[in-house]
């Protein structure tokens, strides 16, 4: 079950942490985002951000890629272990096509930005990331309301199993499966399997 961290509702337009081992640059990006209406905190130490994070979760984190002994991708893995629903954007002064692909495909980055940062692109990407984070957190809360048995039924439904197949797999009667299906739709506030599939992503 994903962690339910105390992240505020996106306050026009959302909460962002900026991480760069160049403290002046981190502060400059944070000030720029603050002028755009984001609630921002700057960090110059990945370990300090991770230590503060459980009590100061964010919708998005903008992270440098190369930070002394830390690599931004390794930091992202540690951050994801704390919060799987935070949007991560990478920035670097040493861009490469391989890193750009890894940033998105392997590490779930929303964007991979070259320094100096394009302000409009960063803000647009943050808007997308915050919208994704907000939706993902809401989905996790809705799924968290399911009982263990309802979650089993949910998982089988999104895999495409019908009532008869689910009854056989779970050793339950078709009527019981129907009851669990109804509870899944009610608790997740959905009306179709397609909506459940979207919720599970």
Beta strands, then each sheet from edge to edge (+ up, - down):
strand 1: 15-19
strand 2: 39-43
strand 3: 60-64
strand 4: 66-67
strand 5: 70-71
strand 6: 87-92
strand 7: 109-114
sheet 1: 2+ 1+ 3+ 6+ 7+
sheet 2: 4+ 5-
end
